Amino acid sequence: MDRREFVGKAAAGSALLASGGLGLGSCSRNQEKHITILHTNDVHSHIDPFPSDHSRNPNMGGVPRRAALVEQIRRENPNTLLLDAGDIFQGTPYFNFYGGELEFRLMSKMRYDMATIGNHDFDNGIDGLLAQMPYADFELISANYDFSNTVMHGLVKPYSTRVIDGIKIGVFGLGISLQGLVLQELYKETIYLNPVEIAQDMSRILREEEGCQLVIALSHLGHEYRNPDRPSDVLLASQTEGIDLIIGGHTHTFLERPVIRPNRRDQPVMINQVGCYGLYLGRIDFHFSSKKIKNAQGVSITV
């Protein structure tokens, strides 16, 4: 993707919050800090680009292109965090042959910071997931999967924090209910906890105890369902408070730019999801003044 296309899409995305999202404010350039969040979801072991004669995604995607794009953005803004919202595994012969090792090695080379766990990440069983952990130089986070009675105990954190240019960022992970999606013999004694309740607890901890200025939910719940009571990113936003950004996965929902939904205190929450298979890279730019969010905009970039 050339720079002209990126600038054009970024300009379109900036309209999100200028029209009444997180609120634009005037601030001194000397005080402003700029944090970039990059994200993927549901890559499903797609390492290579789609072939040029593919009917739907010709010549799109591929790890080398994504890596080059990430590095380009990091050169523009070194204050960048790279996240994945789950379903890293399953979908191409690379997973069948290597069991996830290649995916984790390549994510490590791209310097992913954190990822949450999707249902397909259990497709080789919880023991298969454990076997790939030595190749992950990034953190796996999940707050509502209790691994206490499994081999993954102690290897998955509920949340993690980073301080980037003086801004403390807290990220927690959420996973979908595995019952009916994954055979119990694969996830074994992993316990699923209510994601909305857990999310509110995580938000409180990150805000009050950790002192974070930016709180992100890395979710593999799905964007939205016909059943309004089924846990989803949209439901999560409406029933919690203290979350600034929800990065989603599972439903392969492609959003050209983030949507804004009110939380239970009628404050804006950004929600984004970038389809699947590594075809797109999500980018969210937050600008801070005096450690408070002054504006934010987002865009989905074609790989």
C-alpha positions in Angstrom: 0.0 0.0 0.0 1.5 3.4 -1.0 1.6 6.4 1.3 -1.1 8.2 -0.7 -3.6 5.5 0.0 -2.7 5.4 3.7 -3.0 9.2 4.1 -6.4 9.2 2.3 -7.8 6.4 4.5 -6.4 8.0 7.7 -8.1 11.3 6.7 -11.4 9.5 6.4 -10.9 7.8 9.7 -10.2 11.0 11.5 -13.8 12.1 10.9 -14.8 9.5 13.5 -14.2 11.5 16.6 -14.2 15.0 15.1 -18.0 14.5 14.8 -18.5 13.8 18.5 -16.5 10.7 19.5 -13.9 11.0 22.3 -13.9 14.7 21.9 -11.4 17.0 20.3 -9.6 19.6 22.4 -7.1 22.3 21.8 -3.7 21.7 23.4 -0.1 22.7 23.1 2.0 20.7 20.7 4.7 20.6 23.3 2.4 18.7 25.7 0.8 16.3 23.2 1.8 12.7 23.1 0.9 10.3 20.3 0.3 6.6 20.8 -0.4 4.2 17.9 -2.2 0.9 18.3 -1.8 -1.6 15.5 -3.9 -4.8 15.5 -4.9 -8.0 13.7 -7.4 -10.7 14.4 -8.3 -14.2 13.0 -5.2 -14.5 10.8 -5.8 -18.3 10.8 -2.2 -19.4 9.9 -2.2 -17.3 6.6 1.5 -16.8 6.1 1.5 -16.3 2.3 -0.4 -13.7 0.3 -3.4 -14.8 -1.6 -2.6 -15.7 -5.3 -3.1 -13.1 -8.0 -6.0 -15.1 -9.5 -7.9 -15.5 -6.2 -11.6 -14.7 -6.7 -12.1 -12.6 -3.6 -8.7 -11.5 -2.3 -6.2 -11.4 -5.2 -2.6 -10.6 -4.2 -3.7 -9.5 -0.7 -2.2 -10.3 2.7 1.0 -12.1 3.6 3.3 -11.9 6.6 6.2 -10.1 4.8 3.9 -7.3 3.6 2.4 -6.9 7.0 5.8 -6.8 8.6 7.0 -4.1 6.2 3.9 -2.1 6.9 4.3 -2.4 10.7 7.9 -1.3 10.4 7.0 1.7 8.3 4.5 2.8 10.9 6.9 2.3 13.7 9.4 4.5 11.9 6.7 7.2 11.7 5.8 6.7 15.4 8.1 4.7 17.6 5.4 4.8 20.3 3.5 1.9 18.8 1.9 -1.2 20.3 1.1 -4.3 18.2 -1.7 -6.6 19.3 -3.7 -9.6 18.1 -7.2 -10.6 19.0 -7.0 -14.4 18.6 -7.5 -17.3 16.3 -3.8 -17.2 15.3 -4.0 -20.9 14.4 -5.8 -23.1 11.9 -6.6 -22.5 8.3 -3.6 -23.5 6.1 -1.2 -26.4 5.8 1.3 -24.4 7.8 -0.6 -25.2 11.0 -1.2 -28.8 10.0 2.6 -29.3 9.5 4.1 -27.1 12.2 1.3 -26.9 14.9 1.6 -23.2 15.4 5.3 -22.9 15.8 5.7 -20.9 12.5 2.9 -18.5 13.5 4.4 -17.7 16.9 7.9 -17.4 15.5 6.8 -14.9 12.8 4.7 -12.9 15.3 7.8 -12.7 17.5 9.9 -11.5 14.6 7.3 -8.8 14.0 7.5 -7.9 17.6 3.9 -8.3 18.6 3.4 -7.1 22.2 0.4 -9.1 23.2 -2.3 -11.5 21.9 -5.4 -13.0 23.3 -6.6 -16.6 22.8 -9.3 -17.6 20.3 -11.2 -20.8 20.1 -9.1 -22.1 17.2 -6.0 -21.7 19.2 -7.1 -24.9 21.1 -7.3 -26.9 17.8 -4.2 -29.0 18.7 -5.4 -29.2 22.3 -4.2 -27.2 25.3 -1.1 -29.4 25.3 -0.5 -28.3 21.7 -0.8 -24.7 22.7 1.7 -25.2 25.5 4.2 -26.8 23.1 4.3 -23.6 21.1 4.8 -21.2 24.0 8.7 -21.3 23.8 8.4 -19.6 20.3 6.2 -16.7 21.6 8.2 -13.7 22.5 5.0 -11.8 23.2 2.5 -12.2 26.0 -0.7 -14.2 25.9 -3.4 -12.5 27.9 -6.9 -13.8 28.8 -8.8 -12.6 31.9 -11.9 -14.9 31.6 -10.2 -18.2 30.8 -9.2 -19.8 34.1 -6.2 -22.1 33.4 -5.6 -22.9 37.1 -6.2 -26.7 36.6 -4.4 -27.0 33.3 -0.9 -27.2 31.9 -1.2 -23.5 30.9 -1.4 -22.4 34.5 0.9 -19.4 35.1 1.6 -18.9 31.4 -1.4 -16.6 30.6 -1.9 -13.3 32.4 -5.3 -11.7 32.7 -3.8 -8.3 31.7 -0.5 -6.6 31.0 0.6 -3.0 31.0 3.1 -0.9 29.1 4.4 2.6 29.7 5.0 4.3 26.3 6.3 7.9 26.3 5.0 8.4 29.8 1.5 7.1 29.0 0.5 3.9 30.9 -1.5 1.5 28.8 -3.4 -1.5 30.2 -4.6 -4.3 28.0 -6.7 -7.3 29.1 -7.9 -10.3 27.1 -11.3 -11.9 26.7 -12.3 -15.2 25.1 -15.5 -16.6 23.8 -17.3 -19.5 25.5 -15.6 -22.7 24.3 -18.6 -25.0 24.9 -20.0 -26.1 21.5 -17.1 -24.6 19.6 -14.2 -26.7 20.9 -14.3 -30.3 22.1 -13.8 -30.4 25.9 -11.0 -33.0 25.4 -9.0 -30.2 23.7 -9.5 -27.4 26.3 -9.8 -29.8 29.2 -10.4 -28.1 32.5 -10.2 -24.5 31.2 -13.0 -22.6 33.0 -14.9 -19.9 31.1 -15.9 -16.9 33.2 -18.5 -14.2 32.4 -16.6 -11.8 30.1 -18.7 -8.7 31.0 -18.2 -9.1 34.7 -14.5 -9.9 34.3 -14.1 -6.9 31.9 -15.5 -4.5 34.5 -13.2 -5.9 37.1 -10.2 -5.6 34.8 -11.1 -2.0 33.9 -11.3 -1.1 37.6 -8.0 -2.7 38.3 -6.2 -1.0 35.4 -7.7 2.4 36.1 -7.6 2.5 39.9 -4.8 0.1 41.0 -2.5 0.3 38.0 -3.1 4.0 37.1 -3.5 3.5 33.4 -4.4 6.4 31.1 -5.5 4.1 28.3 -7.5 0.8 28.7 -7.9 -1.7 25.9 -9.9 -4.8 25.8 -8.5 -7.4 23.4 -11.6 -9.5 22.7 -12.4 -12.7 20.9 -16.1 -12.5 21.7 -17.4 -11.4 18.3 -18.6 -8.0 17.1 -22.4 -8.3 17.5 -25.1 -11.0 17.4 -28.8 -11.1 16.6 -29.3 -12.3 20.2 -28.6 -9.0 22.1 -27.9 -10.9 25.3 -25.0 -12.9 23.8 -21.6 -11.6 24.9 -20.1 -9.4 22.1 -18.0 -6.4 21.7 -21.1 -4.1 21.3 -22.7 -5.6 24.5 -19.4 -5.3 26.3 -19.1 -1.6 25.5 -22.7 -0.9 26.7 -22.5 -2.7 30.0 -19.1 -1.6 31.2 -17.2 1.6 31.9 -13.6 2.6 31.8 -12.6 0.9 28.5 -11.4 3.2 25.8 -10.9 0.7 23.0 -12.2 -2.8 22.2 -10.2 -4.7 19.6 -12.3 -7.5 18.4 -12.1 -10.9 16.7 -14.0 -14.1 16.0 -16.8 -12.9 13.7 -14.4 -11.9 10.9 -16.1 -8.5 10.8 -14.5 -6.0 8.6 -14.9 -2.4 9.7 -13.4 0.3 7.4 -12.9 2.4 10.6 -13.8 1.9 14.2 -17.4 2.4 15.4 -18.3 4.4 18.5 -20.7 3.1 21.1 -21.7 4.6 24.5 -20.8 2.8 27.6 -23.1 2.5 30.7 -22.1 6.1 31.7 -22.8 7.3 28.2 -19.1 7.8 27.5 -17.7 6.8 24.0 -16.0 3.5 23.4 -14.1 2.7 20.2 -14.7 -0.8 18.7 -12.7 -2.1 15.8 -12.2 -5.4 14.0 -10.3 -6.0 10.7 -11.8 -9.0 9.1 -9.6 -12.0 8.8 -6.6 -13.8 7.2 -4.2 -10.8 7.6 -5.9 -8.9 4.8 -6.0 -5.7 6.8 -4.1 -4.1 9.6 -6.0 -2.0 12.1 -4.5 1.3 13.2 -5.8 3.5 16.0 -4.0 6.8 16.9 -4.5 8.4 20.3 -3.3 11.9 21.1 -2.9 12.8 24.8 -2.5 16.1 26.6 -1.6 16.1 30.3 -2.0 12.3 30.1 -5.7 12.5 29.0 -7.1 11.5 25.7 -7.7 14.6 23.6 -8.6 12.9 20.3 -8.4 9.6 18.5 -8.9 8.3 15.0 -8.8 4.9 13.4 -8.5 3.3 10.0 -8.2 -0.2 8.5 -5.2 -0.5 6.1 -5.2 -2.9 3.2 -2.3 -5.3 3.2 
